[in-house]
């Protein structure tokens, strides 16, 4: 990965890390600013934490840049409002905030809403969503209502393209707020884009999948996106290996 490793035993909590996000965006000339995160690879002998590009340095004080704190997802959603923080708002039908158990131990994070999600305002409701439901209910033997599902960005990118850096910077803080409220023990990153965004890396999903990382102190396991699996059903066997790893972690909770 394009990072320099350093030894440390601490991963910042989402709430504490929001101040760094704010400072980074301010220095970048954006109205609201949010910094970069860090992750620690926990898969294998060489446990390490990597400092990621864009480190903002010392966090500002609360009096300089307030980082709001929320106790419920409803409060986060109210703060998001009818968001116009980036250009994705111009073409959306609905904001797709997230859905599921607000006390979930397991959280799924995808890339962004598709056409079906944009219409209904709910994450993963199309064919890929049905496959995700099957993975949760038939593979993991959980109920979809047991987990929480969200995306890196809350509005559909035009033509389902990858979100742009500025769109991610505007939206990622709300994902951090969701994590801070839900406090999941495990995140499953669905697909290349979600995994690369959360881990701040350019590594391929084929290299990332199945490994256990830490994201703000939460175990994170990337796997293939359900839409990819619909196009490449032969790789479902690899996704099943990832699901088994996630469930092994889940049973340890």
VOZA-557943 format. One line per 8 residues: number of its first residue (from 0); for each residue x, y, z of N, C-alpha, C. Coordinates in Angstrom, 1 decimal. Example, Ala and Ser with C-alpha at 12.3 -4.5 7.8 and 13.67 -1.06 7.14 Angstrom:
<nodes>
0) 13.2/-5.7/7.8/12.3/-4.5/7.8/13.2/-3.3/7.8; 12.8/-2.2/7.1/13.7/-1.1/7.1/12.9/0.0/7.9;
</nodes>
This chain:
<nodes>
0) 0.8/-1.2/0.0/0.0/0.0/0.0/0.9/1.2/0.0; 0.3/2.3/-0.5/1.1/3.5/-0.6/1.1/4.3/0.7; 1.6/3.7/1.8/1.6/4.3/3.1/2.9/3.9/3.7; 3.3/4.7/4.8/4.5/4.4/5.5/4.1/3.8/6.9; 4.5/2.6/7.2/4.1/2.0/8.5/4.8/2.5/9.7; 4.1/2.6/10.8/4.7/3.0/12.0/4.0/2.1/13.1; 4.8/1.9/14.2/4.3/1.1/15.3/3.5/1.9/16.2; 2.3/1.5/16.6/1.5/2.2/17.5/0.4/1.3/18.0;
8) 0.0/1.5/19.2/-1.1/0.7/19.7/-2.4/1.3/19.8; -2.6/2.5/19.2/-3.8/3.3/19.4/-4.4/3.6/18.0; -5.7/3.4/17.9/-6.5/3.8/16.7/-7.5/4.8/17.2; -7.6/6.0/16.6/-8.6/7.0/17.1/-10.0/6.6/17.0; -10.8/7.0/17.9/-12.2/6.8/17.9/-12.9/7.7/16.8; -14.0/7.3/16.2/-14.6/8.2/15.2/-14.9/9.6/15.7; -15.4/9.8/16.9/-15.7/11.1/17.4/-14.5/12.0/17.5; -13.4/11.4/18.1/-12.2/12.2/18.3/-11.6/12.5/16.9;
16) -11.8/11.7/15.9/-11.2/11.9/14.6/-11.9/12.9/13.8; -13.1/13.3/14.2/-13.8/14.3/13.4/-13.1/15.7/13.4; -12.4/16.0/14.4/-11.7/17.3/14.5/-10.6/17.3/13.4; -9.9/16.2/13.1/-8.9/16.1/12.1/-9.6/16.3/10.7; -10.8/15.7/10.5/-11.5/15.9/9.3/-11.8/17.4/9.0; -12.2/18.0/10.1/-12.6/19.5/9.9/-11.4/20.3/9.5; -10.2/20.1/10.2/-9.0/20.8/9.8/-8.6/20.6/8.4; -8.6/19.3/8.0/-8.2/19.0/6.6/-9.0/19.7/5.6;
24) -10.3/19.7/5.8/-11.2/20.4/4.8/-11.0/21.9/4.8; -10.8/22.5/6.0/-10.6/23.9/6.0/-9.3/24.3/5.3; -8.2/23.6/5.5/-6.9/23.9/4.8/-7.0/23.6/3.3; -8.0/22.8/2.9/-8.2/22.5/1.5/-9.1/23.5/0.8; -9.6/24.5/1.6/-10.4/25.5/1.0/-11.9/25.2/1.0; -12.3/24.1/1.7/-13.7/23.7/1.7/-14.4/24.4/2.9; -15.7/24.5/2.8/-16.5/25.2/3.8/-16.4/24.4/5.1; -16.6/23.1/5.1/-16.4/22.2/6.2/-15.3/21.3/6.0;
32) -14.5/21.0/7.0/-13.3/20.3/6.7/-13.1/19.1/7.6; -12.7/18.0/7.0/-12.5/16.7/7.7/-11.2/16.1/7.3; -10.5/15.5/8.3/-9.2/15.0/8.0/-9.2/13.6/7.6; -8.0/13.0/7.5/-7.8/11.6/7.1/-7.7/10.7/8.3; -8.0/9.4/8.0/-8.0/8.4/9.1/-6.7/7.6/9.0; -6.7/6.5/9.9/-5.6/5.6/9.9/-6.2/4.2/10.1; -5.4/3.2/9.6/-5.9/1.9/9.8/-4.7/1.0/10.3; -5.0/-0.1/10.9/-4.0/-1.1/11.3/-4.3/-2.4/10.7;
40) -3.4/-3.0/10.1/-3.6/-4.3/9.5/-3.4/-5.3/10.5; -4.4/-6.2/10.7/-4.4/-7.2/11.8/-4.4/-8.6/11.2; -4.1/-8.7/9.9/-4.2/-10.0/9.2/-2.8/-10.6/9.0; -2.3/-11.4/9.9/-1.0/-12.0/9.8/0.0/-11.6/10.8; 1.3/-11.9/10.6/2.3/-11.8/11.7/2.7/-10.3/11.9; 2.7/-9.5/10.9/3.2/-8.2/11.0/2.1/-7.1/11.3; 1.6/-7.2/12.5/0.6/-6.2/12.9/1.2/-4.8/12.9; 0.6/-3.8/12.2/1.1/-2.5/12.2/0.0/-1.5/11.9;
48) 0.2/-0.3/12.2/-0.7/0.8/11.9/0.0/1.6/10.9; -0.8/2.1/9.9/-0.2/2.9/8.8/-0.7/4.3/8.9; 0.2/5.3/8.8/-0.2/6.7/8.8/-0.5/7.0/7.3; -1.7/7.6/7.1/-2.2/7.7/5.7/-1.9/9.1/5.2; -1.9/9.2/3.8/-1.6/10.5/3.2/-2.6/11.5/3.7; -2.2/12.8/3.7/-3.2/13.9/4.1/-3.3/14.1/5.6; -2.4/13.6/6.4/-2.5/13.8/7.8/-2.4/15.3/8.1; -3.4/15.7/8.9/-3.6/17.2/9.1/-2.7/17.7/10.2;
56) -2.1/16.9/11.0/-1.3/17.3/12.1/-2.1/17.5/13.3; -1.8/18.5/14.2/-2.5/18.7/15.4/-3.9/19.0/15.2; -4.8/18.4/16.0/-6.2/18.7/15.8/-6.6/20.0/16.5; -7.5/20.8/15.9/-7.9/22.0/16.4/-8.7/21.8/17.7; -8.8/22.9/18.5/-9.6/22.8/19.7/-11.0/22.9/19.4; -11.9/22.5/20.3/-13.3/22.5/20.1/-13.8/23.9/19.9; -13.1/24.9/20.5/-13.6/26.3/20.3/-13.3/26.8/19.0; -12.3/26.2/18.3/-11.9/26.6/16.9/-12.9/26.1/15.9;
64) -13.1/24.8/15.9/-14.0/24.1/14.9/-14.9/23.1/15.7; -16.1/23.4/15.9/-16.9/22.4/16.7/-17.2/21.2/15.9; -17.0/20.0/16.5/-17.4/18.7/15.9/-18.6/18.2/16.6; -19.8/18.2/16.0/-21.0/17.9/16.7/-21.0/16.4/17.2; -21.6/16.2/18.3/-21.7/14.9/18.9/-23.2/14.5/18.9; -23.5/13.3/18.6/-24.9/12.8/18.5/-25.0/11.5/19.3; -26.2/11.3/19.8/-26.5/10.1/20.6/-27.4/9.2/19.9; -28.1/9.6/18.8/-29.0/8.8/18.0/-28.7/9.0/16.5;
72) -29.1/8.0/15.7/-29.1/8.1/14.3/-30.0/9.2/13.8; -31.1/9.3/14.5/-32.1/10.3/14.1/-31.5/11.7/14.2; -30.7/12.0/15.1/-30.0/13.2/15.3/-29.0/13.5/14.1; -28.3/12.4/13.8/-27.4/12.5/12.6/-28.1/12.8/11.4; -29.2/12.1/11.2/-30.0/12.3/9.9/-30.6/13.8/9.9; -31.0/14.3/11.1/-31.5/15.6/11.1/-30.4/16.6/10.8; -29.2/16.4/11.3/-28.1/17.3/11.0/-27.7/17.2/9.5; -27.8/16.0/8.9/-27.5/15.9/7.5/-28.5/16.8/6.7;
80) -29.8/16.8/7.1/-30.8/17.6/6.5/-31.0/17.2/5.0; -31.5/18.2/4.2/-31.6/18.0/2.8/-30.3/18.4/2.1; -29.3/17.6/2.3/-27.9/18.0/2.1/-27.7/18.5/0.7; -26.9/19.6/0.6/-26.4/20.2/-0.6/-24.9/20.4/-0.5; -24.2/19.6/0.3/-22.8/19.9/0.5/-21.9/19.5/-0.7; -22.4/18.8/-1.6/-21.7/18.5/-2.9/-22.6/18.4/-4.0; -22.1/18.2/-5.2/-22.9/18.2/-6.4/-23.8/17.0/-6.6; -23.6/16.0/-5.9/-24.5/14.8/-6.0/-25.9/15.1/-5.7;
88) -26.1/16.2/-4.9/-27.5/16.5/-4.5/-28.3/17.0/-5.7; -27.6/17.5/-6.7/-28.4/18.0/-7.9/-29.1/17.0/-8.7; -28.6/15.7/-8.7/-29.3/14.7/-9.5/-30.0/13.6/-8.7; -30.0/13.7/-7.4/-30.6/12.6/-6.6/-32.1/12.8/-6.5; -32.8/11.6/-6.3/-34.2/11.6/-5.9/-34.4/11.6/-4.4; -33.6/10.7/-3.8/-33.7/10.6/-2.3/-32.3/10.5/-1.7; -32.1/11.0/-0.5/-30.9/10.7/0.3/-31.0/9.3/0.8; -30.0/8.5/0.7/-30.0/7.1/1.2/-29.1/7.1/2.4;
96) -29.7/7.3/3.6/-28.9/7.5/4.8/-28.4/6.2/5.3; -29.2/5.1/5.4/-28.8/3.9/5.9/-30.0/3.2/6.6; -29.9/1.9/6.9/-31.0/1.2/7.5/-30.5/0.0/8.3; -31.3/-0.3/9.3/-31.0/-1.5/10.1/-31.0/-1.2/11.6; -30.3/-2.1/12.3/-30.3/-2.1/13.8/-29.4/-1.0/14.3; -29.9/0.0/15.0/-29.0/1.1/15.5/-28.0/0.6/16.5; -28.1/-0.6/17.0/-27.2/-1.2/18.0/-26.5/-2.4/17.4; -26.4/-2.4/16.1/-25.8/-3.6/15.4/-24.3/-3.8/15.8;
104) -24.0/-5.1/15.9/-22.6/-5.5/16.1/-21.9/-5.5/14.8; -22.6/-5.8/13.7/-22.1/-5.9/12.3/-22.7/-4.9/11.4; -21.8/-4.1/10.7/-22.2/-3.1/9.8/-21.6/-3.3/8.4; -22.5/-3.2/7.4/-22.0/-3.3/6.0/-21.9/-1.9/5.4; -20.8/-1.6/4.7/-20.6/-0.3/4.1/-20.4/-0.6/2.6; -21.2/0.0/1.8/-21.0/-0.1/0.3/-20.5/1.2/-0.2; -20.5/1.3/-1.5/-20.0/2.5/-2.2/-21.0/3.7/-2.2; -22.1/3.5/-2.8/-23.1/4.5/-2.9/-24.4/3.9/-3.4;
112) -25.5/4.7/-3.4/-26.8/4.2/-3.9/-26.8/4.0/-5.4; -27.6/3.0/-5.8/-27.8/2.8/-7.2/-29.2/3.4/-7.6; -29.7/3.0/-8.8/-31.0/3.6/-9.2/-32.1/3.2/-8.3; -32.2/1.9/-8.0/-33.3/1.4/-7.1/-33.2/2.1/-5.7; -32.0/2.2/-5.2/-31.9/2.8/-3.9/-32.2/4.3/-3.9; -31.9/5.0/-5.0/-32.2/6.4/-5.2/-33.7/6.6/-5.2; -34.4/5.7/-5.8/-35.9/5.8/-5.9/-36.5/5.6/-4.5; -36.1/4.5/-3.8/-36.7/4.1/-2.6/-36.2/4.8/-1.4;
120) -34.9/5.3/-1.5/-34.3/5.9/-0.3/-33.8/5.0/0.7; -33.6/3.7/0.3/-33.1/2.7/1.2/-31.9/2.0/0.6; -30.9/1.6/1.4/-29.7/0.9/0.8/-29.9/-0.5/0.4; -29.3/-0.9/-0.7/-29.3/-2.3/-1.2/-30.7/-2.9/-1.2; -31.5/-2.4/-2.2/-32.9/-2.9/-2.4/-33.1/-3.5/-3.7; -32.1/-3.5/-4.6/-32.2/-4.1/-6.0/-31.7/-5.5/-5.9; -31.3/-6.0/-7.1/-30.8/-7.4/-7.2/-29.6/-7.6/-6.3; -28.7/-6.6/-6.3/-27.5/-6.8/-5.4/-27.9/-6.8/-3.9;
128) -29.0/-6.0/-3.6/-29.5/-6.0/-2.3/-30.1/-7.3/-1.9; -30.8/-8.0/-2.8/-31.3/-9.3/-2.5/-30.2/-10.3/-2.3; -29.1/-10.2/-3.0/-28.0/-11.1/-2.8/-27.4/-10.8/-1.4; -27.3/-9.5/-1.1/-26.7/-9.2/0.3/-27.6/-9.8/1.4; -29.0/-9.7/1.2/-29.9/-10.3/2.1/-29.7/-11.8/2.2; -29.4/-12.4/1.1/-29.2/-13.9/1.2/-27.9/-14.2/1.9; -26.9/-13.4/1.7/-25.6/-13.6/2.4/-25.8/-13.4/3.9; -26.6/-12.4/4.3/-26.8/-12.2/5.7/-27.7/-13.3/6.3;
136) -28.8/-13.6/5.7/-29.8/-14.5/6.3/-29.5/-16.0/6.0; -29.0/-16.4/4.8/-28.7/-17.7/4.5/-27.3/-18.1/4.8; -26.3/-17.2/4.6/-24.9/-17.5/4.9/-24.5/-17.3/6.3; -25.0/-16.1/6.9/-24.6/-15.8/8.2/-25.6/-16.2/9.3; -26.8/-16.6/8.8/-27.9/-17.0/9.7/-28.3/-15.9/10.7; -28.2/-14.7/10.1/-28.7/-13.5/10.9/-29.9/-13.0/10.1; -30.6/-12.1/10.8/-31.7/-11.3/10.1/-31.1/-10.0/9.5; -31.6/-9.6/8.4/-31.1/-8.3/7.9/-31.4/-7.2/8.9;
144) -32.4/-7.3/9.7/-32.7/-6.3/10.7/-31.7/-6.4/11.9; -30.9/-7.4/11.9/-29.9/-7.5/13.0/-28.7/-6.6/12.7; -28.4/-6.3/11.4/-27.2/-5.5/11.0/-27.6/-4.1/10.6; -26.6/-3.3/10.4/-26.8/-2.0/9.8/-26.1/-1.9/8.5; -26.8/-1.2/7.5/-26.3/-1.1/6.2/-26.2/0.4/5.8; -25.1/0.8/5.3/-24.9/2.2/4.8/-23.9/2.2/3.7; -23.7/3.4/3.1/-22.8/3.6/2.0/-21.8/4.7/2.3; -20.7/4.8/1.6/-19.7/5.8/1.7/-20.3/7.2/1.4;
152) -21.1/7.3/0.3/-21.8/8.5/0.0/-23.3/8.2/0.0; -24.1/9.2/0.4/-25.5/9.0/0.6/-26.4/9.4/-0.6; -25.8/9.9/-1.7/-26.6/10.2/-2.9/-26.0/9.4/-4.1; -26.8/9.1/-5.0/-26.4/8.3/-6.2/-25.5/9.2/-7.1; -24.3/8.7/-7.4/-23.5/9.3/-8.4/-24.1/9.1/-9.8; -24.0/10.1/-10.6/-24.6/10.0/-12.0/-24.0/8.8/-12.7; -24.9/8.0/-13.3/-24.5/6.8/-14.0/-23.8/5.8/-13.2; -24.0/5.8/-11.9/-23.3/4.9/-10.9/-21.8/5.0/-11.0;
160) -21.3/6.1/-11.4/-19.8/6.3/-11.4/-19.3/6.3/-10.0; -17.9/6.1/-9.9/-17.3/6.2/-8.6/-17.4/7.7/-8.0; -17.7/7.8/-6.8/-17.7/9.2/-6.2/-16.4/9.9/-6.3; -16.4/11.2/-6.4/-15.2/12.0/-6.5/-14.7/12.3/-5.1; -13.4/12.7/-5.1/-12.8/13.0/-3.8/-13.6/14.0/-2.9; -14.0/15.1/-3.6/-14.7/16.1/-2.9/-16.1/15.6/-2.4; -16.7/14.7/-3.1/-18.0/14.1/-2.7/-17.8/13.3/-1.5; -16.7/12.5/-1.5/-16.4/11.7/-0.3/-16.1/12.5/0.9;
168) -15.3/13.6/0.7/-14.9/14.4/1.8/-16.1/15.1/2.4; -17.1/15.4/1.6/-18.3/16.0/2.1/-19.2/15.1/2.9; -19.1/13.8/2.5/-20.1/12.8/3.0/-19.5/11.9/4.1; -18.2/11.6/4.0/-17.6/10.6/5.0/-17.8/11.0/6.4; -17.8/12.3/6.8/-18.1/12.6/8.2/-19.4/12.0/8.8; -20.4/11.9/7.9/-21.7/11.4/8.4/-21.6/9.9/8.6; -20.8/9.2/7.8/-20.5/7.8/8.1/-19.8/7.6/9.4; -18.9/8.5/9.7/-18.2/8.5/11.0/-19.2/8.7/12.1;
176) -20.1/9.7/11.9/-21.1/9.9/13.0/-22.0/8.7/13.2; -22.3/8.0/12.1/-23.1/6.8/12.2/-22.3/5.7/13.0; -21.0/5.6/12.7/-20.2/4.6/13.4/-20.1/5.0/14.9; -20.0/6.2/15.1/-19.9/6.7/16.5/-21.2/6.4/17.3; -22.3/6.5/16.7/-23.6/6.2/17.4/-23.8/4.7/17.5; -23.6/4.0/16.4/-23.9/2.5/16.4/-22.9/1.7/17.1; -21.6/2.1/17.0/-20.5/1.5/17.6/-20.5/0.0/17.3; -20.4/-0.4/16.0/-20.3/-1.8/15.6/-19.0/-2.4/16.0;
184) -19.0/-3.6/16.1/-17.7/-4.3/16.4/-17.0/-4.8/15.2; -17.8/-5.0/14.1/-17.2/-5.4/12.8/-17.8/-4.6/11.7; -17.0/-4.3/10.7/-17.5/-3.7/9.5/-17.1/-4.6/8.3; -18.1/-4.8/7.4/-17.8/-5.5/6.2/-17.9/-4.5/5.1; -16.7/-4.2/4.5/-16.6/-3.3/3.3/-17.0/-4.0/2.0; -18.0/-3.6/1.4/-18.5/-4.3/0.2/-17.9/-3.6/-1.1; -16.9/-4.3/-1.6/-16.4/-3.9/-2.9/-15.1/-3.1/-2.9; -14.5/-2.9/-4.0/-13.3/-2.2/-4.2/-13.4/-0.8/-3.6;
192) -14.4/-0.1/-4.0/-14.4/1.4/-3.7/-14.6/1.6/-2.2; -15.5/0.9/-1.6/-15.7/1.0/-0.2/-14.5/0.7/0.6; -13.8/-0.4/0.2/-12.6/-0.8/1.0/-11.5/0.2/0.8; -11.3/0.6/-0.5/-10.2/1.6/-0.7/-10.5/2.9/0.0; -11.7/3.3/0.0/-12.1/4.6/0.6/-11.8/4.5/2.1; -12.3/3.5/2.8/-12.2/3.3/4.2/-10.8/3.1/4.7; -10.0/2.4/3.9/-8.6/2.1/4.3/-7.6/3.0/3.6; -8.1/4.0/2.8/-7.2/5.0/2.2/-6.1/4.3/1.5;
200) -6.4/3.4/0.6/-5.4/2.6/-0.2/-5.9/2.5/-1.6; -5.0/2.1/-2.5/-5.3/1.9/-3.9/-5.2/0.4/-4.3; -5.0/-0.4/-3.2/-4.8/-1.9/-3.5/-6.1/-2.5/-4.1; -6.0/-3.5/-4.9/-7.1/-4.1/-5.5/-8.0/-4.9/-4.5; -9.2/-5.0/-4.7/-10.1/-5.8/-3.8/-9.7/-7.2/-3.7; -9.1/-7.7/-4.8/-8.6/-9.1/-4.7/-7.5/-9.3/-3.7; -6.7/-8.2/-3.4/-5.7/-8.3/-2.4/-6.2/-8.0/-1.0; -7.2/-7.1/-1.0/-7.7/-6.7/0.3/-8.7/-7.7/0.9;
208) -9.5/-8.3/0.1/-10.6/-9.2/0.6/-10.1/-10.3/1.5; -10.9/-10.5/2.5/-10.6/-11.6/3.4/-9.6/-11.3/4.5; -8.9/-10.2/4.4/-8.0/-9.8/5.5/-8.7/-9.0/6.5; -8.2/-9.0/7.8/-8.8/-8.3/8.9/-8.0/-7.1/9.2; -8.7/-5.9/9.0/-8.0/-4.6/9.3/-8.7/-4.0/10.5; -8.2/-2.9/11.0/-8.9/-2.1/12.0/-9.1/-0.7/11.4; -10.4/-0.2/11.6/-10.8/1.1/11.1/-11.4/1.8/12.3; -10.6/2.8/12.8/-11.1/3.5/14.0/-11.4/2.6/15.2;
216) -10.6/1.5/15.3/-10.7/0.6/16.4/-11.8/-0.5/16.2; -12.3/-0.5/15.0/-13.4/-1.5/14.6/-12.7/-2.5/13.6; -12.9/-3.8/13.8/-12.4/-4.8/12.8/-13.2/-4.6/11.5; -12.4/-4.6/10.4/-13.0/-4.4/9.1/-12.5/-5.5/8.2; -13.4/-6.1/7.5/-13.1/-7.2/6.6/-13.7/-6.8/5.2; -12.9/-6.6/4.2/-13.4/-6.3/2.8/-13.8/-7.6/2.1; -14.8/-7.5/1.3/-15.2/-8.6/0.4/-15.7/-8.0/-0.9; -16.1/-8.9/-1.8/-16.6/-8.4/-3.1/-18.0/-7.8/-2.9;
224) -18.3/-6.8/-3.8/-19.6/-6.2/-3.8/-20.6/-7.2/-4.4; -21.8/-7.2/-3.8/-22.8/-8.2/-4.4/-23.1/-8.0/-5.9; -23.0/-6.8/-6.4/-23.2/-6.6/-7.8/-22.1/-7.2/-8.6; -20.9/-7.2/-8.1/-19.8/-7.9/-8.7/-20.0/-9.4/-8.8; -20.5/-9.9/-7.7/-20.8/-11.3/-7.6/-21.9/-11.8/-8.5; -22.9/-10.9/-8.8/-23.9/-11.2/-9.8/-23.3/-11.3/-11.2; -22.3/-10.5/-11.5/-21.6/-10.6/-12.8/-20.6/-11.7/-12.8; -20.0/-12.1/-11.7/-19.0/-13.1/-11.6/-19.3/-14.1/-10.6;
232) -20.3/-14.9/-10.8/-20.8/-15.9/-9.8/-19.7/-16.9/-9.4; -18.7/-17.1/-10.2/-17.6/-18.1/-9.8/-16.9/-17.6/-8.5; -16.9/-16.3/-8.3/-16.2/-15.7/-7.1/-17.0/-15.8/-5.8; -18.2/-16.3/-5.9/-19.1/-16.4/-4.7/-18.4/-17.3/-3.7; -17.6/-18.3/-4.2/-16.9/-19.2/-3.2/-15.8/-18.4/-2.4; -15.2/-17.4/-3.1/-14.3/-16.6/-2.3/-15.0/-15.7/-1.3; -16.1/-15.2/-1.7/-16.9/-14.4/-0.8/-17.4/-15.2/0.4; -17.7/-16.5/0.1/-18.1/-17.4/1.2/-17.0/-17.5/2.3;
240) -15.8/-17.6/1.8/-14.6/-17.7/2.7/-14.6/-16.4/3.6; -14.8/-15.2/3.0/-14.8/-14.0/3.7/-15.9/-14.0/4.7; -17.1/-14.5/4.3/-18.3/-14.5/5.2/-17.9/-15.4/6.4; -17.3/-16.5/6.2/-16.9/-17.4/7.3/-16.0/-16.7/8.3; -15.0/-15.9/7.7/-14.1/-15.2/8.6/-14.8/-14.1/9.4; -15.8/-13.4/8.8/-16.6/-12.5/9.5/-17.4/-13.1/10.6; -18.0/-14.3/10.3/-18.8/-14.9/11.4/-17.9/-15.5/12.5; -16.7/-15.9/12.2/-15.8/-16.3/13.2/-15.5/-15.2/14.2;
248) -15.3/-14.0/13.6/-15.1/-12.8/14.5/-16.4/-12.5/15.3; -17.5/-12.6/14.6/-18.8/-12.3/15.2/-19.0/-13.2/16.4; -18.7/-14.5/16.3/-18.9/-15.4/17.4/-18.0/-15.2/18.6; -16.9/-14.4/18.4/-16.0/-14.1/19.4/-16.5/-12.9/20.3; -17.5/-12.2/19.8/-18.0/-11.0/20.5/-18.7/-11.4/21.8;
</nodes>
